[in-house]
Amino acid sequence: MRGICFLTIANMIVSSFFLLTQSVAVADNFKIQRLFPTPRMIMISDRGLDTHILSIGRYTEVTWINDLNTPIKIEFGQGSNCKEISTAAFPALGIRMQPDKCFKISSIPPKGTLRFRFSEFGDYKYEVEYVGKCETDHGELQVF
């Protein structure tokens, strides 16, 4: 009888240890997903933006894809003191995008992309200008 109790207790300890290690692995995976959320894409085509309002978590990378045969410009925020920046320099400058700041991306070439990771909470409004056309489109990112 003592041998059976000992085996039962030993099995419970081993099972508990197994469940604990599995829980830690799941928790670590969750932390990684929270730190590096799945990137999101916004297509810009002849029909305009495929998504006008996008809700994302902090540290999510968003890629705008210019699927047109003409360049586009994107302006984040509004203001007379907007800094004009090239797409190549934009992420390299280490800019901390904030909802109240204004940046104008000078030109995204046909089939080109703009990629940025949003680390600050807030609503980021932006405008897409179709170069050579008298058209604009408006979008918003809601970072929570």
C-alpha positions in Angstrom: 0.0 0.0 0.0 2.9 2.3 0.8 4.4 1.7 -2.5 1.2 2.6 -4.4 0.9 5.9 -2.4 4.6 6.7 -3.1 4.1 6.1 -6.8 0.9 8.2 -6.9 2.7 11.1 -5.1 5.7 10.8 -7.5 3.3 10.8 -10.5 1.6 13.9 -9.2 4.9 15.7 -8.7 6.1 14.8 -12.2 2.8 15.8 -13.7 2.8 19.1 -11.9 6.4 19.8 -13.1 5.4 19.0 -16.7 2.3 21.3 -16.5 4.5 24.1 -14.9 7.1 23.9 -17.7 4.3 24.0 -20.4 2.7 27.0 -18.7 6.1 28.8 -18.7 6.6 28.0 -22.4 3.1 29.4 -23.3 3.7 32.5 -21.2 7.1 33.1 -22.9 5.5 32.7 -26.3 2.7 35.2 -25.3 5.4 37.7 -24.2 7.2 37.4 -27.6 3.9 37.9 -29.5 3.1 41.0 -27.3 6.6 42.4 -28.0 6.5 41.8 -31.7 2.9 41.7 -32.9 2.0 40.5 -36.4 2.9 43.1 -38.9 0.0 44.8 -40.7 -0.2 46.0 -44.3 -2.2 48.7 -46.0 -2.5 48.5 -49.8 -2.9 51.7 -51.8 -4.3 51.0 -55.3 -6.4 52.7 -57.9 -9.4 52.2 -55.7 -7.7 54.0 -52.8 -6.8 52.6 -49.3 -7.9 49.1 -48.7 -8.2 50.0 -45.0 -9.2 53.5 -43.8 -9.1 52.8 -40.0 -6.8 50.3 -38.5 -6.6 49.4 -34.8 -3.2 48.0 -33.7 -1.4 47.3 -30.5 1.8 49.1 -29.5 5.0 48.0 -31.3 3.1 46.8 -34.4 4.8 47.3 -37.7 2.6 48.8 -40.4 3.6 48.6 -44.1 2.0 50.8 -46.7 2.3 49.3 -50.2 2.0 51.6 -53.2 0.4 49.3 -55.7 0.0 52.1 -58.3 2.1 53.0 -61.3 2.6 56.5 -60.0 4.3 57.8 -56.8 2.4 58.8 -53.7 3.1 61.0 -50.7 1.9 60.4 -47.1 1.5 63.1 -44.5 1.1 62.1 -40.8 -0.6 64.8 -38.7 -1.2 68.3 -39.9 0.6 71.5 -39.5 2.6 74.2 -41.2 5.9 73.0 -39.7 5.8 69.5 -41.2 9.2 67.9 -41.7 9.6 66.4 -45.2 11.5 63.1 -45.1 12.4 60.5 -47.7 11.2 57.0 -47.4 14.8 55.7 -47.1 15.6 58.0 -44.2 12.3 57.7 -42.4 12.9 54.6 -40.3 16.6 55.2 -40.1 16.3 58.5 -38.4 14.9 56.9 -35.3 11.8 59.1 -35.4 9.5 58.7 -32.6 6.2 59.1 -34.3 3.7 60.8 -32.0 0.1 61.6 -32.7 0.7 65.4 -32.4 3.8 65.5 -34.7 3.7 66.2 -38.4 5.8 64.3 -41.0 5.5 64.3 -44.7 7.0 61.4 -46.7 8.3 63.0 -49.8 7.6 60.2 -52.3 6.9 56.5 -52.3 7.7 55.2 -55.8 5.4 52.9 -57.8 5.4 49.4 -56.2 7.4 50.9 -53.3 6.7 50.6 -49.5 6.8 52.6 -46.3 7.3 50.6 -43.1 7.1 51.9 -39.6 6.6 50.5 -36.1 4.3 52.5 -33.8 5.4 52.5 -30.1 3.3 55.4 -28.8 -0.4 55.2 -27.9 -2.8 57.4 -29.8 -4.7 58.1 -33.0 -2.5 58.8 -36.0 -4.3 60.5 -38.8 -2.7 60.5 -42.2 -3.4 61.7 -45.8 -2.3 60.0 -49.0 -1.7 62.3 -51.9 -1.7 60.7 -55.4 1.0 62.5 -57.2 -0.1 63.9 -60.6 -3.8 63.7 -59.6 -6.0 66.1 -57.7 -6.9 63.3 -55.3 -6.2 62.5 -51.6 -7.3 59.8 -49.3 -7.5 59.8 -45.5 -6.6 57.0 -43.1 -6.2 56.6 -39.4 -4.2 54.3 -37.1 -5.5 53.7 -33.6 -2.7 52.5 -31.4 -3.8 50.9 -28.1 
